[in-house]
Amino acid sequence: MPRKVKSVRVPEELSAIDLSGIIAECEKYLRDLESVAMLNQQGEREAAEALLRARQADLGRRVGLKVWEARKQAALERLSHKNEGNPA
């Protein structure tokens, strides 16, 4: 029996992630899933599978970009705080 997760630790770099942007991408993905279902109903199975594969890859790339942007922003903030204490 799998154990239940009581808490999840999120890296501090991801505290500033654009959650609304990720949700918007997921909404677009859900709309595409509806299109896939309609294509399947119309008997166009190959087109439905192609759309699904393409959209899954696109969703992964876009969410990955949001994570990368959040980590980049956290690194810039860390550098700016570090440089404030050390005058050049």
Stockholm file with secondary structure:
# STOCKHOLM 1.0

chainA/1-88         MPRKVKSVRVPEELSAIDLSGIIAECEKYLRDLESVAMLNQQGEREAAEALLRARQADLGRRVGLKVWEARKQAALERLSHKNEGNPA
#=GR chainA/1-88 SS CCCCCCCCCCCGGGGGCCHHHHHHHHHHHHHHHHHHHHHHHTTCHHHHHHHHHHHHHHHHHHHHHHHHHHHHHHHHHHHHHHHHHSCC
#=GC SS_cons        CCCCCCCCCCCGGGGGCCHHHHHHHHHHHHHHHHHHHHHHHTTCHHHHHHHHHHHHHHHHHHHHHHHHHHHHHHHHHHHHHHHHHSCC
//
